[in-house]
């Protein structure tokens, strides 16, 4: 996952630079391009002192940029995606799921939604049934304490509360060399304290992150009211283009 994280953002940054260079060839560079790091052959990854992989031809791209320049001063930013994530049925931004079962509010009302990727995998293993459903709800959307579920599935579907926040920061650092603006990085602490927050901030700062934290998320002191999953969810087919699960 860590290697894929780096390669994804290396690819995004390379493609953004390539497109900006093509626009510069056609329309000219941005107004303050002269004497910028890029005009001197220094890209974001160079500022971090990171050597990109050999997956893309960076030398060819740098030669093209030195010839035509860039149309944009900034190219890559990781923003919050609350609305578009609902439309596309993705999780928000770069975050792990906060729960494998949750309530989604839209204009037409509130709907309870199960992580469809988890449901698909459990159906494939013939493990999705009322008992598993009720245990998932009883455990607040976590599958870690459900004995019937295999360990490899538990590792894959950890919620953000079950993942070390140091690992979250490390992955933000790994993609940082390919993000020339910044990241809206949310951190999650069930019971935050000054010492924990200070420790996370200094760890992120020492690692070189531009933004140490966007929001700090904590867990409520009292659990929300639990709900049941409608049996229609059991008809989930696993197709990637299926409708979002709406629980009556």
C-alpha positions as CSV (number, residue, x, y, z in Angstrom):
1,X,0.0,0.0,0.0
2,X,2.8,2.4,0.8
3,X,4.6,1.8,-2.5
4,X,1.3,2.2,-4.4
5,X,0.6,5.4,-2.5
6,X,3.9,6.9,-3.7
7,X,3.5,5.6,-7.3
8,X,-0.1,7.0,-7.6
9,X,1.0,10.5,-6.6
10,X,4.2,10.3,-8.7
11,X,2.0,9.5,-11.6
12,X,-0.4,12.4,-10.9
13,X,2.4,14.9,-10.5
14,X,4.2,13.7,-13.7
15,X,0.9,13.9,-15.7
16,X,0.2,17.4,-14.3
17,X,3.6,18.7,-15.2
18,X,3.4,17.2,-18.7
19,X,0.0,18.8,-19.3
20,X,1.2,22.2,-17.9
21,X,4.3,22.0,-20.1
22,X,2.1,21.3,-23.2
23,X,0.0,24.4,-22.3
24,X,3.1,26.5,-21.9
25,X,4.3,25.4,-25.3
26,X,1.0,26.6,-26.8
27,X,0.2,29.7,-24.6
28,X,3.4,30.6,-22.8
29,X,4.5,30.2,-19.2
30,X,2.8,31.8,-16.1
31,X,3.8,35.4,-15.5
32,X,6.4,34.7,-12.7
33,X,7.9,31.6,-14.1
34,X,11.3,33.2,-14.7
35,X,13.7,32.4,-11.8
36,X,11.2,30.0,-10.3
37,X,12.6,26.6,-9.1
38,X,11.1,24.9,-12.1
39,X,12.8,27.3,-14.5
40,X,16.1,26.2,-13.0
41,X,15.2,22.5,-13.4
42,X,14.1,22.0,-9.8
43,X,10.8,20.2,-9.4
44,X,8.9,19.5,-6.2
45,X,10.6,16.1,-5.7
46,X,14.0,17.7,-6.1
47,X,13.1,20.2,-3.3
48,X,12.4,17.2,-1.1
49,X,15.7,15.5,-2.1
50,X,13.7,12.5,-3.4
51,X,14.6,10.6,-6.5
52,X,11.5,9.4,-8.4
53,X,11.1,5.8,-9.5
54,X,11.9,4.7,-13.0
55,X,8.3,4.2,-13.8
56,X,8.2,7.5,-15.8
57,X,10.8,9.2,-17.9
58,X,11.5,12.2,-15.7
59,X,14.6,13.2,-17.6
60,X,12.7,13.6,-20.8
61,X,10.0,15.6,-19.0
62,X,12.6,17.9,-17.4
63,X,14.2,18.5,-20.7
64,X,10.8,19.5,-22.2
65,X,10.1,21.8,-19.2
66,X,13.5,23.5,-19.6
67,X,12.6,24.2,-23.2
68,X,8.9,25.3,-22.9
69,X,8.4,26.0,-19.2
70,X,5.2,25.5,-17.2
71,X,1.8,27.2,-17.6
72,X,0.9,26.7,-13.9
73,X,2.9,27.7,-10.8
74,X,1.0,25.0,-8.7
75,X,-0.4,21.8,-9.9
76,X,-1.3,19.3,-7.2
77,X,-3.3,19.7,-4.0
78,X,-5.3,17.2,-1.9
79,X,-8.5,18.9,-0.9
80,X,-11.5,17.7,1.2
81,X,-14.0,15.9,-1.0
82,X,-17.1,15.5,1.1
83,X,-19.6,16.3,-1.6
84,X,-17.9,14.6,-4.6
85,X,-17.1,11.5,-2.4
86,X,-20.8,11.1,-1.9
87,X,-21.6,11.5,-5.6
88,X,-18.9,9.0,-6.6
89,X,-19.4,6.7,-3.6
90,X,-15.8,7.0,-2.6
91,X,-14.4,7.7,0.9
92,X,-13.4,11.3,1.5
93,X,-10.0,12.5,0.1
94,X,-7.1,10.4,1.2
95,X,-8.7,9.1,4.4
96,X,-9.3,5.5,5.5
97,X,-13.0,4.7,6.4
98,X,-14.0,5.9,9.8
99,X,-16.5,3.0,10.0
100,X,-17.6,0.1,7.8
101,X,-21.2,1.0,8.4
102,X,-22.4,4.6,8.6
103,X,-25.1,7.1,7.9
104,X,-25.0,9.3,4.8
105,X,-27.1,12.5,4.6
106,X,-28.3,13.7,1.3
107,X,-31.0,16.1,0.1
108,X,-33.6,13.3,-0.1
109,X,-32.9,12.1,3.5
110,X,-30.6,10.1,5.6
111,X,-29.5,6.6,4.5
112,X,-27.5,4.0,6.3
113,X,-24.7,2.6,4.1
114,X,-22.4,-0.5,4.5
115,X,-18.9,-0.4,3.0
116,X,-19.7,-2.1,-0.3
117,X,-16.2,-3.4,-0.8
118,X,-16.3,-5.2,2.6
119,X,-19.8,-6.6,1.8
120,X,-18.7,-7.8,-1.6
121,X,-15.7,-9.7,-0.1
122,X,-17.8,-11.2,2.7
123,X,-20.4,-12.3,0.1
124,X,-17.6,-13.9,-1.9
125,X,-16.5,-15.8,1.2
126,X,-20.2,-16.8,2.0
127,X,-19.9,-14.9,5.3
128,X,-22.5,-12.1,4.8
129,X,-25.6,-12.9,6.9
130,X,-27.8,-11.5,9.6
131,X,-25.4,-12.6,12.4
132,X,-22.4,-10.9,10.8
133,X,-24.5,-7.8,10.0
134,X,-25.7,-7.5,13.6
135,X,-22.1,-8.0,15.0
136,X,-20.8,-5.3,12.6
137,X,-23.4,-2.9,13.9
138,X,-22.8,-3.9,17.5
139,X,-19.1,-3.3,17.2
140,X,-19.6,0.2,15.8
141,X,-18.7,-0.6,12.2
142,X,-15.5,-2.5,13.1
143,X,-14.8,-6.1,12.1
144,X,-11.8,-6.7,14.3
145,X,-13.6,-8.6,17.0
146,X,-15.7,-10.7,14.8
147,X,-14.1,-14.2,14.9
148,X,-15.7,-15.6,11.8
149,X,-14.0,-13.0,9.6
150,X,-10.5,-14.0,8.3
151,X,-7.4,-12.1,9.4
152,X,-6.6,-10.9,5.9
153,X,-10.0,-9.3,5.6
154,X,-9.6,-7.7,9.0
155,X,-6.2,-6.2,7.9
156,X,-7.7,-4.8,4.8
157,X,-10.8,-3.2,6.4
158,X,-9.3,-1.5,9.5
159,X,-11.1,1.7,10.3
160,X,-9.1,4.9,10.8
161,X,-9.4,4.4,14.5
162,X,-7.6,1.1,14.2
163,X,-4.7,2.5,12.2
164,X,-1.7,4.2,13.8
165,X,-1.8,7.9,13.1
166,X,2.0,7.8,12.7
167,X,1.4,5.5,9.6
168,X,-1.1,8.1,8.3
169,X,1.5,10.8,8.6
170,X,4.2,8.6,7.1
171,X,2.0,8.0,4.0
172,X,1.4,11.8,3.7
173,X,5.1,12.3,3.9
174,X,5.7,9.7,1.2
175,X,3.4,11.4,-1.3
176,X,4.6,14.9,-0.3
177,X,7.4,15.1,-2.9
178,X,4.7,15.0,-5.6
179,X,2.4,17.5,-4.1
180,X,3.5,21.1,-4.8
181,X,0.7,22.8,-2.9
182,X,-0.4,20.9,0.2
183,X,-2.6,18.2,1.7
184,X,-5.8,18.6,3.8
185,X,-4.7,15.9,6.2
186,X,-7.1,15.0,8.9
187,X,-5.9,13.0,11.9
188,X,-8.0,10.9,14.2
189,X,-7.6,10.4,18.0
190,X,-10.3,8.7,20.0
191,X,-9.3,10.7,23.1
192,X,-7.1,13.6,22.1
193,X,-4.8,15.4,24.6
194,X,-2.3,18.2,24.4
195,X,0.6,15.8,24.6
196,X,-0.7,13.5,21.8
197,X,-1.5,16.5,19.5
198,X,1.9,18.1,20.2
199,X,3.6,14.8,19.5
200,X,1.8,14.4,16.2
201,X,2.5,18.0,15.1
202,X,6.2,17.7,15.8
203,X,6.5,14.3,14.2
204,X,4.8,15.7,11.0
205,X,6.9,18.9,11.1
206,X,10.2,17.0,11.5
207,X,9.2,14.8,8.5
208,X,8.8,17.9,6.4
209,X,5.0,18.1,5.9
210,X,3.7,21.6,4.9
211,X,0.4,21.0,6.7
212,X,0.5,19.1,9.9
213,X,-3.2,18.8,10.4
214,X,-6.4,20.1,8.7
215,X,-9.0,18.7,11.2
216,X,-8.5,16.7,14.3
217,X,-11.3,14.1,14.6
218,X,-12.2,12.6,17.9
219,X,-14.8,10.0,18.9
220,X,-18.0,11.0,20.7
221,X,-18.2,10.3,24.4
222,X,-21.5,8.4,23.9
223,X,-22.0,6.0,21.0
224,X,-24.6,6.9,18.4
225,X,-27.9,5.0,18.3
226,X,-27.3,1.7,16.4
227,X,-29.5,0.8,13.4
228,X,-30.2,-2.4,11.4
229,X,-29.2,-3.1,7.9
230,X,-32.2,-3.8,5.6
231,X,-32.4,-7.2,4.0
232,X,-32.3,-5.7,0.6
233,X,-28.6,-5.1,1.2
234,X,-28.2,-8.9,1.0
235,X,-29.1,-8.7,-2.7
236,X,-25.8,-6.8,-3.3
237,X,-24.3,-8.2,-6.4
238,X,-20.7,-7.0,-6.1
239,X,-20.9,-5.1,-9.4
240,X,-18.7,-2.0,-9.3
241,X,-21.3,0.2,-10.9
242,X,-24.2,-0.9,-8.6
243,X,-26.3,1.7,-6.8
244,X,-25.2,2.9,-3.4
245,X,-26.8,0.7,-0.7
246,X,-29.8,2.5,0.8
247,X,-31.1,1.0,4.0
248,X,-34.8,1.7,4.6
